[in-house]
Amino acid sequence: MRFYYPLFGLLLLVFSTNGQAITTKIQKLPSYQPGKITTDWLINGNPYQAKIQQTTGSKDLVLTNGLILRRIRVSPNAATIDYRNLATNEQYIRSVRPEARIELDGVLYNIGGLYGQKEHAYLREEWVNGFTSEASDFQLNDLTIAPLTPYVDWKPTTWTMNTRQPTGQELTLHFTSTLPTLKGISVDVHYAIYDGIPVLAKWVTVQNGSNRALKINQITNEVLATPEEESAVVGSLEQMEKPRRIYFENNYAYNNAMRYELSDQATHWKVDSNYTSQVNYNYQTPCVVEIYPKAGMNISLPPGATQRSIHTYELLLDTYDRERNGLSRRKMYQAVAPWTTQNPVFMHLVSTDPVKVREVIDQCKETGYEMVILSFGSGLNMEDTSAANISKFKGLVDYAHSKGVKLGGYSLFSSRRISDEVDVIDPVTGLPDKGAQFGNAPCLASQWGLDYLQKLRTFISQTGFDLLEHDGPYPGDLCASTTHVGHKGLEDSRWVQMELQKGLYRWLNERGVYINAPDWYFLDGTHKIAIGYREVNFSLSREQQKILNRQNIYDGTWEKSPSMGWGFVPLTKYQGGGPEAILEPLSEHLTDYKQLMVQYYGAGVQACYRGPRLYDTEATKSTVKEVIGWYKKYRTILNSDLIHLRRPDGRDWDGIMHVNSALKEKGFVMLYNPTKEAVTRTLKLPLYYTGLTKNASIREQEGKVKLYSINRNYEVEIMVALPAEGYTWLVIE
């Protein structure tokens, strides 16, 4: 494999034949004028509107929204020379790199790039004019500026916190090559900058305008040489801290971990051997980030076709504070993937008997529930697209819709064996025995897998199902088969299966179908993932479950918004639990049933209430209606951003607080006492993110309002009495 990256060879100054046309376009752009940060974007991001401008005499393009700035020099080739958080003026570029890389037919090419920098610990402005380009790199040929186009054509059909698609500006840099072997092949590098948040998205598209098939081994859609996070004389790449003030997230993430950091399969921190003035003796400082899919793409692109890379979202952070950085990530999801703020009230039904399904739909109508999910073990089989099966479930959907209730269901893909010809082949053993994450699993790119996808599409479109709860596929399942029709072999199996799966989710999302999926596909249209739990914990006693569930909520909402995670309440036996673990008969465990509902709904987290019914007596029905009515009264603030007050430990109070400066209810505090005795505590409530600055009106539950002064740390002190093994809530206005 050849790599065109001139470290010691001849550097050539290359001017684009369209250089004057590019300059003319840039000259027509407004000149960049630095502004001031007037408000905290986490409280009010409205002043910060995305713009694409020019500076330094039209030599540079500037992408900015008043919160961040990325400046790209366009001649003699395109390269980022300035990348800053404008709130802190922190610089994220110490050395110039190409804007992207692509490996075609085993040869690696740079997309853009400038050369001549000798010191790589920092980049001086006066050096840039002397930089040159390399003839073998793809050269900037043209540029396009347009309003941001949403990645998913989302159609919300359930309750949604944020109903707006993201807005901003999109810059596309068009590159071509002067090499005869690359004639007709063009590469576009796309940048999207968003209104109101310090986020920039980046991706690459490749167009094959040649008369031959093109093998794309890999696309690296981002390369940044960043300042190091720490300085150590001795230490390996794995041991040393990676830069933490810029957060990267991409849509190539899987691992069934329920956390992005453990799911990311495309962010690679590397060393920089050019950086010879670094402190580390062996040049092992992690200070170059490259974004590309693990194991490569290795696909064939036919003539006339276009291939898109993965998408990368870059969030520039202004602190090391865990809560603020978590809030920033949650705001990013709410903006770039607003479908993650959909949060319907649902239950899990363990039957597909039409009589029982209609009974539960009626119970949902009575109590305010909005969706029924035909659960695992219910007997639902979406792979059965026979006329009789379609007719049965279409009739149930029609009945649900007549009551204002939505209906969907569960489908198992992984953790099952189909046949030796269909299952994923372990690349080590060459057998369909141990290659899957959970033992056996079919390959999504087998003929069976392709048929499975089509059956789901057929079933959902013909029945009108409103939700898919998907168990797999788990695309970490590499497949070494060379006979599956959808992929050629091991090297393209992961990419192909990922594309098939993400394609299904985008299709569902754009039809208004809600999606519970097992992995981190939020950026491709999924709505919810497990908040984080251990299944056997739902076999433990109700007393244990109450505290464990609150711990799961507390721990699972640092990076995820409440609407992005689901919990679990076993109304009936699950994973071997005894009578002490379940809630049936519901009327006999009404206190526990109510508290479990309050814990989840009070956090804005939907739980899977799995069983045969929502209520069994009028008293139970009244309790369910009371909790759902309370939740819907405060629904917007309960789905708003969450501040962590004290983690549940079973020894003293614990609590969380929702904040939203745009609402009448600026804050909503949920407090719990797990002990056997009533307690009184004086709490300091951090009100900064409520937007309140001087005074706060606070009431306990529906009681009398009291006025509190906010101190210089944006806190109020409040005394609260908590009943034994009970809870209360506070409303802040």
N, C-alpha and C positions, 0 to 999 in steps of 0.2 A: 504494500500500500504506500503510495506517495503522498506526502503532506506538503502542500505549497505554503510554507511559512518561512520567509527569508530571514534567518537569524544572522547568517554570515555571508550570504550571497549578494549579488548585485541588486541594488534597489533602483527601480526605474520610476521616473515621474510620468504618470499617465493622466492625460486629460480626457474626460468624456467628450465624445463628439457632440453630445447634447448639453455640454456645460453651460453655454450661453443661455439656452432655453431654461435650464434649471435656475440660473442666476436671475433671469427675468421673473420667473414665478416667485422666487423668494423676495425680490425687491418690492413686489406688490403687497407683501404681508406687513401688518403693523409692526412697528419697532417695539422691542421688549423694554418695558419700564418697570423696574423693581417696585413692588408695593409693600404694604405693611400687614402683618398678621394682626387683625383687629379683634377676632373672637377665637375661642377654642373650638376647633372643628368638630370635636366630639359632643359639644353642646349645641353649636349652630354652624353648620357647614355651608349655608346658603351664600355667603359672600364670595366663595371661592369657585369661580367659573373657569372651565378649561379653555385654553387658548393655544394656538400655534402661531408663533411670531418669528421675527428675525432679529439678529443683532450682529455686532462687529462688522458693519458695512455689508450686510447680506452674505457674509461668509458662513454664518451659522443659523440653523433652525433651532427654535426654542419651544419645547413643550412644557407648559406650566399651567397651574391653576391657582397660583398664589400660595400653595402649600409646599409643592415640590417643583423642581426644575430639572429638565434634562436637555442638554445643549449638544447638538450634533454638527460637527464641521462637515461640509459637503464637498470640498475640493482640496486636494486632487482625488479624494475618494471619501466616502462617508464613514465617520467614526464618532462615537460619543466621547466628548472631552470634558464634560462637566455634568455632574449628577448630584443634586443637593436637596436636603430637607431645609426649606426656607424658614421653618420655625426655629431651628437650631443653627442653621448655616453649616451643618455638617456635610462634608464632601465624601462621596462614595466612590470616586475614581482616583486612583493613584497612578494608573498606567493605561495607555490606549490599547484597545483590543478590537478585533473585527466585530461587526454588528451581528454576525451569525456565522455558522459553518455548515457545510453540507458535504456528505460523503456520497459520491456517485460512482457506481461501478468500481468500488474499492479505492477511489482517489478522493482525498480530502481537500476541499477548497474553502478559502475564506470568502465571506460576503462582506465587502467593504474592508476598511482598515487603513491605518496610517502608520508609517515607520520612521524611525530616527530617534526615538527616545532612548537616552543612554542611562539616566538615573530613573529607576522604577519604584522608588519609595514614595515619590510625589511627582506631580505634573505641574510645571510652570507654564503660565499663559504664553510667555514670549517664545517658548519652544515650538508651539504648534504651527506657526507659519512656516517653519523650516521642515516640517514633516513631508514625506513623500509616499507614493503608493507603489504597489507591486503589480506588474502586468498580468501575473497569473491569477490574481484575485478577481472575483466578480466586481464590476465597476458600476457606480451609481449612474443610472441612465435617465431617470425621471422621478417625479414625486407627485403624489395626490393627497389632497386634504379634503376631508368630508366630515359631517356629523357622525358620531359614534353609532354603529349598527349593533344592536344586541346580538349576542352569540346564540341565544335560544329564543325562539319566537313564542314566548311563554303566554299561556292563556289560563289565568287563575279561575278556578270554579269553586273554591272553598273560601272560608274566612282567611283574610290575608292582612298582615300588619302593614307591609309596604306594597302597594299596588302599582308602583311606577317602575318602568324599565329604566336602566341606567342611562344617563345622558353625559355627553362630553364631546371630545374631538378625536378624530382618527387620522393619523399620518401614515402613508404607505410610501416606502422608498423602493423604487424599481431598479433591479440590478440585472445586467447581462454580462457575458464574458466575451473577450476578444479571442479566446482559444478556438481553433477550428473544430476541435472535438466536442465543443459545447455549443455549437451553433444551433440556434432555435430554442435553447433552454434559458428560461428567465426565472429569477428568484425575487419575490417581494417580501420585504420585512415590514411588518405592521406594528404600529404603536397606538394604543388607546389610552388617553388620559381622561379621567373622570371628573365630573363636577362634584365639589364638596368633600372629597376624600383624598388623602395623599397616596394614591394608588395609580400605577401605570401598568398596563397589560401589554404583552408582546407575543407575537407569533410569526411564523414564516409560511409562505405558500410557494410551491414550485410548479411551474407550468412547463410541460413537455411539448414544445413546438417543433421538435425534430421528427424525423420519419422512422425512428426506431424506438423500441422499448427501452426504458431507462431504469436501472436498478438504483433505488434509494436505500442505501445502507443505514444512513443516520441523518437527522437534522438536529443541529444544536441551535436553538432559537435565541439563546442569550449567552453572552460571554462578558463578564465584568471582572476586572482586576481591582479589587476593593482594598482599602486599608485593613490591616490585620486587627483582630480583636484583642490579642494579647502578645506580649513579647517574651520569648523564652529561648535561652541559649541552647538548651537541649530539650528535645521533645519531638514526638512523631506527629504526623498529620492527624492520626486518629485520636491522639491524646490532647491536642491543643484545641482551645476554644475557637469555634467558628464565629464570624461576625454576626452580632445579634441585633444591630440597629436597623437592618434591612431584612424584611421578612419576605421569603419567596414561597409562593404556592402555585402548583400547576395541576392540570387535569389529567395527570397520569399517576394515580395514587390508589393503592390497594394493599391490604394486609389483614383485613378483618380486625383491626386494632381499635377502631372507633375514635382514633386520634390521627390528625393529619401528619404530625412529625414521624410517626411510626409507619405511615402508609405511603409517604412520598417515595417514588421510584425514579425521580428524574433530576433532583437537585444534587449536584456533585461539587464538593469543595476540593480544590486541588492546590498543589504547590506551584511556585513560580520560579523557575531556575534563572530567569532573566533578572530577578530581583536579588542581585548579588550583595546589596548593602543591608540586607535584613539581618537581624540579630542571630537567628537560628543558624548554627554552624553548618548543618546539613541541608539548609534551604528547605525545611519541612513545614514552614509556616502556611496554614491554610488561608489563602488570600486571593484565590481565583475561583469564581463560581461559574459553572457551565450547566446549562439546563438541556438535557436530552434524555430520551426514554432508555431506561435500563434494558440491556440485551439488544438494543437497536430496533430498527423498523424492518429492514431487509425485504422490501416489497418491490414489485415491478410496476412502473408507471407507464402505461401505454401512450402512444402518440396522441396528442390532443387533450390529454388528461391533466388534472391539477391535483396536487397533494398538499394537505394542510398539516403543519406540525402540531405538537401540543401547544396549549396556551399557558403562559406564565403571568402571574399577577405579582407585582412588586409593591409592597407596602413599606413606606419609609417611616420608621418609628422615631419618637423623640425622647424616649426614656427607657430605663430598664425595669420599671415598675410593672409587676405581673398583671395587676388589675387593669391599668391603663392600656397595656399592650393587648390584653385579652379583649377589652372593649374595642380597640382599634380593629382587631381581626373580625369581631362580630359585626361592626359597622361595615367592614369591607364586604362580608357575605350579604348583608342586607341590601347593599348597593349594587354589587356586580351580579349577584344571584338572588334577586328579590323573591323568587319562588320559595326560598328557604324560610320565609316568614309566613307561609301558609301553615295553618295549624288547626285543622278540623277536630272536633270532639268525636272520638270513635270508641267502639268496643269490639272485642274479639269474640265472635260466636263460634261455638264448637260443633255446629250442626249445619247441614244443608237441607234438612227436611223442610219442604216448603211451608208447612204449617208453623214450625218453630221459627223459621226465618221471618215470616210475616208477624208472628207474635212479638219478636224482638224489635222489628221495625216499628210496630205500634208502641212498644215501650220507649224507643228512642224519641218518637214523636211526642209522647207524653212528658218526657223528662228533659228534653232539650238537646239530646245527643244528635249528632249530625251525620254520622257514617257508621255502617256496619261492615266489619271485615270478617269474611268467612275464613276462619283461622286454620292453622295446620291441625290436622286431625279431624277437620270438619267433614271431609269427604269430597271437597271441591277438586275437580280435575280440569284445569283449563286446557290441557292438551287434547281433551276430547271435544272435537269440533263437529261432532255429529249434529244433525238437525234437531234431534230430541234434546240433547244436552244444551245446545244454544237456546232452544225454545224455553226450556225450564228456567234458565238463569235470566234470560231476557224478560220473562214474565215477572220474576222477582225484582229485577231492576226497575221495571215499569211500576210495580207496586210501591217500591221504596220512593221513587221519584214522585209518585202521586201524594206521598206523605211528607215531601220535602226532605227526604233522607237519601243519602248516597250509599252505594253498595259496591264492594270490591272484595278481593280475596288474595289468598296466599298461593304461591307456586314454588315448588322445590326443584332446583336444578342440580346443585352439588350434593355431596354426601349420598350419592346413589350410584348403583352400577347398572349400565345398560348392556354392554357386550364388549368383547375384546376388540371388535372392529370400531366401536364408537368411543370408548373411554380414552382419556388422555394417556399417552404412553410415556412412562418414566424414561428420561434421557439417560439415566445411569443403568437401569436394568433392561431397558428395551421392552418392558412388560407393562400391562395396564393394572399394576398391583399397588404400588406405593407412590405413584407420581403426583397424586393430588394432595392438596392441603389437608383434606379430611378423609383420607383413604382413597376411595374411588370417586370419580366424577367423569361425566361425559365431556368431550371436547366441543366447545361451542361452534368451532369451524368444521366439524364433521357434518355429513349430510343430515344425521339425526339432529345435531344442534341447530343447523340452519332451518330444518323443518320445525323444530321446537319454537324458534323465534317467530316463524310465520304463523304457527298455531296460536301463539299468544296474541299476535296482532289480529288474527281472524276472530278469536274468541272475544277479545275486548271490544273490537269495533262493532261486532254483530250483536253482542249483548248490551253494550252501553255501559260496561263496568267503569266505575269511577276511581278505582284504586288497584294498583298492583303491589303486593308485598312479596318481595323476591328474596329467595334464599339461595344465593349464588347467582351466576357463576363467580368463582374466585380466580381471577386471571393470573394469579401467581402460578397457576397450574400450567406449566410449560408442557408442550406436547411434541414428542419426537416422531409422530406418525408422518409417513410420506404418502399416505393413501387418502387422507381426508381432503375433500374437494375444496374446502375454504382456505386452506393454507398449504404451503409447499413442503414445510418441514419444521424442524425445531426452531430455526433462526427467525422465522416470521410468525410463529404460533402465538406468542404473547401479544404482539402488536395487533394482529388480525382479530383475536378474541376480544381485546379491549375495544377496538373500533366497532365490532358488532354489538357489544354490550352497551356502549355509550350511545350508539345509534338508536338502539331500542329505547333508551331512556329519554333521549331528545324527542323521539317520535311520540312517546307517551305524554311528556310534558306539554308538547305543542298541541295535543288533543285535549288538554285539561285533565289528564289522568294523574292522580296523586301517586307518589312512589315512595314506599319504604324499601330501601336497598341496603345490602349488607356492607358495602364498602364506600369509600370517600368519593362518590360521584356527584357531589353537590354542584360542581362547576359545569357539569353536563346535564343538569336538569333534575336530579333527584331531590327529594324534599326532606327526608328524615332518615336517621340512622339510630341504632341503639345508643342510649346515653352512656352506656358502659355498665356492665353487670356480669355476674357469674350465675349461670342458669340454676345451678343447684341451690343457690341462696333462697330461691322461692319455695324450697322445701323446708326452710327453717320456720321457726315460730313467727306469728304475726308481730309479737313484741320486737323480735330481732329485725324483721323486715322493715318496720317503721324507721328505725335508726339507720339501717343499711341503705334504704331508699333515699333518705335525706343526704347521706354521705355520697351516694351516687350522683344525686342532683348537684351537690356542692362541687364535687370534683369534675363532673362532666360538663360544667357550664363556664369554665374559665375561657375556653376558646370557642365553644359552640353557643349560639343563641338558644334560649329555651325551646323554641319551635323546631330546632334541628335534631333534637333527641327524643326518643321514646323510652318509657319505663315499662314496668310489668306489675300487674296485680293478679294473683292466681285466685279467681273466684272458686274454681274447682281444682282438684288434684293436679299437680304438675311436677314432673321430675321426681316422683316418689314421695312427695310431702304427705304428712299425716293430717288428722283433724286440726291440730294446732297451727297448721300452715295456711289453711284455706279459709274462705269467708262464707262458703255455703254451710248451712242455711244462712242467708244474708241477714235475716231478721234477728238471728241469735248473736251476730257479731257486728251490730250496727255501729257501735262506737269506733271500732277499728276500721270498718269500711269507710265511715265518714272521714276519719283522720287521714287515711291513705289517699282519699280523693282530694282533701284539702292540701295535703303536702304536694301532690303533683300539680293540681290546678293552681295552687298558690305560687308555684314556681314557674308557671307557664308551660309546663312539660306535660304532654299527653302520655298516658299509660295505656297499655293493652289490658283492659279489664276482660280477662279470658274466662268465659263460662257460658252457661245456657241462658242467662237472663240478667237484666239490670236490677230488678226488684222482685220480691216474692210476696210482700204484704203492702198494705196501704202506708204503714209507717216507714217501710224501706223506700217506697216510691216517693214519699214526702221528703225524705232525707236526700235522696238523689236529686230531686228537683231543686231543693234548697241550695245544695252545693253548686249545681250547674247554673242556677240563677245568680248566685253570688259571683261565680267566675265570669259570667257574661256581663254582669254589671261593671266589673273592673277589667274586662278582657284586654283592652288596649294597654293599660299600664302593666298588667300581669304578663304580657308578651314583650314588654320593653326590656331594655338592657338590665343586666343583673349585676349587683355589687355583692361581694362575699363578705359577710360580717363575722361569723364564727362557725368553724366546722363542727358538725355533730360529733360528740365523743361519749355521749351517754352519761356524762358526769355533771354537766352544767348546761345552761341555755345554749341554743344555736340559732342561727338566723341568716336570712338573705334580704336584700332590698332591691326592688326594681326602681329604675329612674327614667324619666323622660321629660326633658325641659319644654317640649312642645305641647304637653297636655295640661289640663286643669289639675289632675292628680300628678304632681311632679315626682312623687315617690310612693312606694307601697312596701311596707316592711312585714315580713313573716317571721314570727318568733316562736320557738318551741322549748318546752321544758320536759326532758325525758325522765326526770327523777320522780321519786315517790312522794315528794313533798312540794308544796307551793313555795315559790321563791319570789323575792323582789330584787330587781337589779337596776342599777343606774347605768344606762348605755350611752355611748357616744356614737351618734349616727353621722356618717360622712355624707354631706349634702352637696358637695361640689358639682356633681354631674346632674343634679336636679335643675341647675341653673339659678337657684335661689342664692341670694348674696347677703341679705340683712336679716330677714325674719322668715319663719316657717310656721304655717298653721297646721297643727297635727291633732288628729283625733284617734282614739282607740276604737276600732270597729266602727259602729254607727253612733258613737258617743259624742260628747260635747267637744268642740274645737278649742284648743289652747294655743296661744301664740308663744313661740320660742325665738330667742335671739340667736343668730348664727355667729359663732366666734371667728377669729381671723384664720382658723384652719378649716373653715366651712363645715363646722360641726355644731350639733346641738346635743345637750345632755338631757336625757329624759328618763324618768323612773317608771318602770313597768313591773306589774305583778303578773306572774305566770302561774296558772293552776298546775297542780301535780299531774304529770303525764299528759299535759295539755298544750294549748297553743293560743296565740292571739295575733292580731294584725293591726298595723298603724297605717293611716292614710295621711300623706303629706301634700299640702296644697300651698 
